[in-house]
Amino acid sequence: MSLSSLITVLVLILPFGNAFIREKTATPTRDLSQLVEAQCDQRLSLALDIGNRNDISRLAIKGMEFDLSKQIPNSNDEFVKMPGVHGPKPSSSGGIKTLNIVQDGSFISMAGCETFKPMKGCWEIIWKEGAKSGSLLCGFETGKDYKRNDATLPQGTVYVSFNTWSSEGLKRAQELKERTSKRISGALQRKDEELAKMAETTNVFQKALHYYNALSAAEVYATQPNARMELVPNTDQVAHFKGDMYVSTNGHVWTQELPSGKPSVLGTAKMQLISNDA
């Protein structure tokens, strides 16, 4: 797993999505327990894309549907351990509830259409006090390895996480993302212009000046929080859940040995909020 992937997952797991905004105000508009309660009985459709980013082999699991139940699991046999409640900072979790499996997933392999059966599902919302963003996490267990060519979703516990935002937090983050994008574009344009001028001039001193200017522009580019800005969704990449909660429809699939093991990225996920009357 690359360092950038690890950073992304850590931001998703530990609700530090507001850390780069560097503001002390703006808590979620509702108490976390109330926010969790508001989401009960909502239905999600999930699609998983398993495999490393640059690999040709992919395992695409589609068609899974879950209900965010209000039921609290009664025993360890009914749920998997979750990164919030069973992790290093349980106070940041709103508590775990059962994730009811409405429809199994499916994928195409060399054997044809196969069924993916998640088990022991549960969900939680992690939202650190005072943060503008947190995470919606779904966890379940796989009873065996699921494979397509070289792409594998291994047997064991699997987590799917999506960044969550308050309306104010999302607005501020999107504004920061836009400003950062403009600085990045301006820095890249200036670097290219200075390199072109350096190539055109025969004056040694002018070459040195343009080279220095190009390096300065490259430094501006390098200092921008580009990777972290990728976590901020555009308006068409969020779903409005009940209450003041907006959830990114793009997420990550990963696994982790709780409470303190390192997360291992397995792939990405797409989420859609659907009517449970469907």
Stockholm file with secondary structure:
# STOCKHOLM 1.0

chainA/1-278         MSLSSLITVLVLILPFGNAFIREKTATPTRDLSQLVEAQCDQRLSLALDIGNRNDISRLAIKGMEFDLSKQIPNSNDEFVKMPGVHGPKPSSSGGIKTLNIVQDGSFISMAGCETFKPMKGCWEIIWKEGAKSGSLLCGFETGKDYKRNDATLPQGTVYVSFNTWSSEGLKRAQELKERTSKRISGALQRKDEELAKMAETTNVFQKALHYYNALSAAEVYATQPNARMELVPNTDQVAHFKGDMYVSTNGHVWTQELPSGKPSVLGTAKMQLISNDA
#=GR chainA/1-278 SS CCHHHHHHHHHHHTTCTTTTTCCSCCCCSSCHHHHHHHHTTCEEEEEEEESCTTCSCCEEEEEEEEEECCCCCCSGGGCCCCTTTTSSCGGGBCCCEEEEEEECEEEEETTEEEEECEEEEEEEEECCTTCSEEEEEEEEEESSCEEETTEEECSEEEEEEEEEECHHHHHHHHHHHHHHHHHHHHHHHHHHHHHHHHHHCCCHHHHHHHHHHHHHHHHHHHTSCHHHHTTSCCGGGEEEETTTEEEESEEEEEECCTTTCCCEEEEEEEEEEECTTC
#=GC SS_cons         CCHHHHHHHHHHHTTCTTTTTCCSCCCCSSCHHHHHHHHTTCEEEEEEEESCTTCSCCEEEEEEEEEECCCCCCSGGGCCCCTTTTSSCGGGBCCCEEEEEEECEEEEETTEEEEECEEEEEEEEECCTTCSEEEEEEEEEESSCEEETTEEECSEEEEEEEEEECHHHHHHHHHHHHHHHHHHHHHHHHHHHHHHHHHHCCCHHHHHHHHHHHHHHHHHHHTSCHHHHTTSCCGGGEEEETTTEEEESEEEEEECCTTTCCCEEEEEEEEEEECTTC
//
